[in-house]
Amino acid sequence: MHRVITDTMGHDKWAEGPRPSFFGQLQPDGTTRGQAPQAGESDAASGDGQTLWADPLAEPPQESEESLLLRKKREAYVKGQFRRSFAVDYGLRQVLALAVTLVLAGICWRYVPIRELALWLALRTALGGWRVYRSSLHRRHPLEGLSQRAYARQMTAMAAASGMILGGSVLLFFGRIPPSLQFACWLILAVAVTLPIHSLAFDPPRVTAYVNGLFATVLACILYRIYWPVTDLSVDMAHHHYETWFLAMPVVQWVLILFVARRVQSNAKSNFELEFYKQALIDTLADKQRQAEEAVRIKNRFIATAAHDIRQPVTALSLYVEHLKEVPSDQEVVLPKILRAAAVVGRLFESLFDLARMDNEQLQPRAERIDIAEVMRDLRDQFEPLARSKRITLRMRTTHRMLTTDPMLVRRMIGNIVSNAIKYTPPGKRVLLSARHRGGDIAVEVWDQGFGIEPGELRKIFTEFYKIQGPSENQEGFGLGLSIVARLAHVLHARVSVRSRPGHGTVFRLLLTADGPDRRPRNGLQPQRPTERTS
């Protein structure tokens, strides 16, 4: 029997049932989430009513998972914005570097030996060309992980080398060309390092390496030109051709450039974080709006469907009562119909009350140690007469395994699925109820040979008042059974899933956590003493 149904089902993937976040969720201490504290708890927690002392050795409160995720998203967003902002002016920075190189070479070529000038130009050109090549290659083929970090370190080293080569231009003009042209060269160097700082600052390691390399080389070149005997600049310093305070100018500019770069980084980071939180707030509000609209649609559908399902038996009741008024002698015929209509209304209200209790966290499971085989036999005995009356063969296969759970809620959860299977299975077909080991769990499965469920409806069947539209649509019931199953599964820390093959049948699976070898429950539910169930 099991093999026959399995063959018809094929190997379709399972569709997980809903895992709602607010269906009677229990805290580890057995109280329901959102439950008000008992009287005296707050006083006991605070001792004599005085403010509690903070323990300096206590561990700081851990960051919540949502807060940690939000912080990681924010950091990733800021880094992404930094990379995009750094890349925006990349072409302009290369043009500026080329212009600075050509202008300095043009100023110095009449006064500097051609070999020295050619060597400096070759170094600038080679390094600049290699950086452009590596950057263009990276834009076409972005790197990730270790490769990206290695690329970042390589570009940082290139930035330091670029600053050092540009700073080395001081050896070409300082003390070797007319003072007026030297002033022009100093001005060009200041512009070359200051103008692009607003975009270079978006890559902190690179801008720091570039600025430090440039100004360290500038100072080294100045000191070399002044104190090396063959330069004769010591004589010029003695005759006040160069003021002594001039040596402090590069240091001052060095400090100011780094300060400006850090301020640009800080301001940009603050702006990007504000943009992130603004967009996150907009997305949250949009999501809340969608949820509110969906809640309104669900409420309207809920009210309309409930009113429709209630109206039919209530209308029948009124018609039967009117008929009894006119023909009192028909009591034997009409009274059973009145009882059936009243039972329909009662079942509907009972289901609605159950949903309300689970959604309001008023349903507390009463855990006991039970044998799954006993539960399965009880369900078979309960539904076998119903299946036989519809000419459906009900089969059961089970295993012996202990678990700690609420036996009444488990029976109701599995029973709702079995009832649905019998309801939507044509006469002459079969329904299989099975329980078997699956790792540390017990897999309870209900197989039927009905008309199946379309893939797009597999998740919808767990919503309130949803009825499957099929070739042999059954109008019995209210469409609340599977919604109750989903909520009960969450209360009992179980997992419900479904798979179906249209035209061949459907199988529902419930994964229940079995007790461990030490007879201890592994699902968080603790056995309780027999007490009266609270509703």
Buried (B, 14 or more C-beta within 10 A) or exposed (E): BBEEBEEBBEEBEEBEBBEBEEBBBBEEEEBBEEEEEEEEEEEEEEEEEEEEEEEEEEEEEEEEEEEEEBEEEBEEBBEEBBEEBBBEBBEEBBEBBEEBBEBBBEBBBEEBEEEEBEEBBEBBEEBBEEBBEBBEEBEEEEEEEEEEEEBBEEBBEBBBBBBBBBBBBBBBBBBBBEEEBBEBBBEBBBBBBEBBBBBBBBBBEBBBBBBBBBBBBBBBBBEBBBEEEEBEBEEBBEEEEBEEEEBEBBEEBBEEBBEBBBEBBEEBBEEBBEEBEEEBEEEEEEEEEEEEEEEEEEEEBBEEBBEEBBEEBBEBBEBBEEBBEEEEEEEEEBEEBBEEBBEBBEBBEEBBEBBEBBBEBBBBBBBBEBBBBEBBEBBBEEBBEBBEEBEBBBBBEBBEBBBBBBBEBBBBBBBBBBBBBBBBBBEEBBBBBBBBEBEEBBBBBBBBBBBBBEBEBBBEBBBBBBBBEBEEEEEEBBBBBBBBBBBBBBBBBBBBBBBBBBEBBBBBBBBBBBBEEEEEBBBBBEBBEEEEEEE
